[in-house]
Amino acid sequence: MSEIAELCKQNDCVLLQEHWLLPGEISYLNNIHKDFLSTGLSAVDVSKDLLIGRPYGGTAILFRKELSGSISVTETND
């Protein structure tokens, strides 16, 4: 997380892949840097009762709060 926070200090947008977060953990992305908001998806299937192995996949976009008026999230379900 500290490396991502450092990227936030230097950029307006940060794109992540392979973050390994579970669907219920995506909201943690909003806590990486106080000036950033985020949107993201988990690639982990939690429909089964037991997760086997490590989490995998996932993408996210972190962006400065001041840009939020110019950004809209589009759900594609793809």
C-alpha positions as YAML, in Angstrom:
chain: A
units: angstrom
residues:
- id: 1
  name: MET
  ca: [0.00, 0.00, 0.00]
- id: 2
  name: SER
  ca: [2.84, 2.42, 0.72]
- id: 3
  name: GLU
  ca: [4.12, 2.12, -2.85]
- id: 4
  name: ILE
  ca: [0.66, 2.94, -4.21]
- id: 5
  name: ALA
  ca: [0.36, 5.93, -1.85]
- id: 6
  name: GLU
  ca: [3.71, 7.14, -3.18]
- id: 7
  name: LEU
  ca: [2.42, 6.88, -6.76]
- id: 8
  name: CYS
  ca: [-0.62, 8.93, -5.71]
- id: 9
  name: LYS
  ca: [1.68, 11.71, -4.49]
- id: 10
  name: GLN
  ca: [3.27, 11.90, -7.94]
- id: 11
  name: ASN
  ca: [0.24, 11.39, -10.24]
- id: 12
  name: ASP
  ca: [-3.38, 12.40, -10.77]
- id: 13
  name: CYS
  ca: [-4.50, 8.88, -11.72]
- id: 14
  name: VAL
  ca: [-3.08, 5.49, -10.79]
- id: 15
  name: LEU
  ca: [-4.12, 2.30, -12.61]
- id: 16
  name: LEU
  ca: [-3.73, -1.01, -10.82]
- id: 17
  name: GLN
  ca: [-3.92, -4.58, -12.00]
- id: 18
  name: GLU
  ca: [-3.56, -7.85, -10.11]
- id: 19
  name: HIS
  ca: [-4.42, -6.23, -6.76]
- id: 20
  name: TRP
  ca: [-5.72, -9.55, -5.34]
- id: 21
  name: LEU
  ca: [-8.46, -7.90, -3.29]
- id: 22
  name: LEU
  ca: [-11.66, -9.79, -2.54]
- id: 23
  name: PRO
  ca: [-14.96, -8.12, -3.53]
- id: 24
  name: GLY
  ca: [-15.57, -7.02, 0.06]
- id: 25
  name: GLU
  ca: [-12.13, -5.40, 0.24]
- id: 26
  name: ILE
  ca: [-12.41, -3.09, -2.79]
- id: 27
  name: SER
  ca: [-13.43, -0.19, -0.53]
- id: 28
  name: TYR
  ca: [-9.93, -0.29, 1.04]
- id: 29
  name: LEU
  ca: [-8.68, 1.43, -2.11]
- id: 30
  name: ASN
  ca: [-10.37, 4.66, -0.98]
- id: 31
  name: ASN
  ca: [-8.14, 4.69, 2.12]
- id: 32
  name: ILE
  ca: [-4.77, 4.56, 0.36]
- id: 33
  name: HIS
  ca: [-4.43, 8.35, 0.02]
- id: 34
  name: LYS
  ca: [-6.61, 11.07, 1.55]
- id: 35
  name: ASP
  ca: [-6.81, 13.02, -1.73]
- id: 36
  name: PHE
  ca: [-7.89, 10.05, -3.88]
- id: 37
  name: LEU
  ca: [-11.07, 8.16, -4.68]
- id: 38
  name: SER
  ca: [-11.21, 4.83, -6.47]
- id: 39
  name: THR
  ca: [-13.22, 2.38, -8.44]
- id: 40
  name: GLY
  ca: [-12.26, -1.24, -8.94]
- id: 41
  name: LEU
  ca: [-13.29, -4.81, -9.52]
- id: 42
  name: SER
  ca: [-12.19, -8.05, -7.95]
- id: 43
  name: ALA
  ca: [-11.57, -11.11, -10.10]
- id: 44
  name: VAL
  ca: [-12.00, -13.50, -7.16]
- id: 45
  name: ASP
  ca: [-15.09, -15.72, -7.25]
- id: 46
  name: VAL
  ca: [-16.50, -15.80, -3.72]
- id: 47
  name: SER
  ca: [-19.66, -17.68, -4.66]
- id: 48
  name: LYS
  ca: [-18.24, -20.88, -3.14]
- id: 49
  name: ASP
  ca: [-18.05, -21.29, 0.61]
- id: 50
  name: LEU
  ca: [-14.31, -21.99, 0.64]
- id: 51
  name: LEU
  ca: [-11.56, -20.07, -1.14]
- id: 52
  name: ILE
  ca: [-8.67, -22.27, -2.20]
- id: 53
  name: GLY
  ca: [-5.25, -20.82, -2.94]
- id: 54
  name: ARG
  ca: [-4.42, -17.13, -2.96]
- id: 55
  name: PRO
  ca: [-6.59, -14.32, -4.31]
- id: 56
  name: TYR
  ca: [-5.85, -13.33, -7.90]
- id: 57
  name: GLY
  ca: [-6.55, -10.69, -10.51]
- id: 58
  name: GLY
  ca: [-8.48, -7.48, -10.13]
- id: 59
  name: THR
  ca: [-8.18, -4.01, -11.57]
- id: 60
  name: ALA
  ca: [-8.65, -0.54, -10.09]
- id: 61
  name: ILE
  ca: [-8.38, 3.13, -10.91]
- id: 62
  name: LEU
  ca: [-7.43, 5.69, -8.26]
- id: 63
  name: PHE
  ca: [-7.98, 9.36, -9.09]
- id: 64
  name: ARG
  ca: [-7.71, 12.70, -7.35]
- id: 65
  name: LYS
  ca: [-10.92, 13.80, -5.61]
- id: 66
  name: GLU
  ca: [-10.76, 17.14, -7.42]
- id: 67
  name: LEU
  ca: [-11.23, 15.26, -10.72]
- id: 68
  name: SER
  ca: [-14.37, 13.44, -9.56]
- id: 69
  name: GLY
  ca: [-16.66, 15.98, -11.26]
- id: 70
  name: SER
  ca: [-15.17, 14.98, -14.61]
- id: 71
  name: ILE
  ca: [-15.20, 11.21, -14.05]
- id: 72
  name: SER
  ca: [-18.12, 8.82, -14.29]
- id: 73
  name: VAL
  ca: [-17.94, 5.09, -13.69]
- id: 74
  name: THR
  ca: [-19.59, 2.98, -16.38]
- id: 75
  name: GLU
  ca: [-20.73, -0.52, -15.44]
- id: 76
  name: THR
  ca: [-20.13, -2.95, -18.30]
- id: 77
  name: ASN
  ca: [-20.82, -6.30, -16.58]
- id: 78
  name: ASP
  ca: [-18.17, -7.74, -18.87]
...
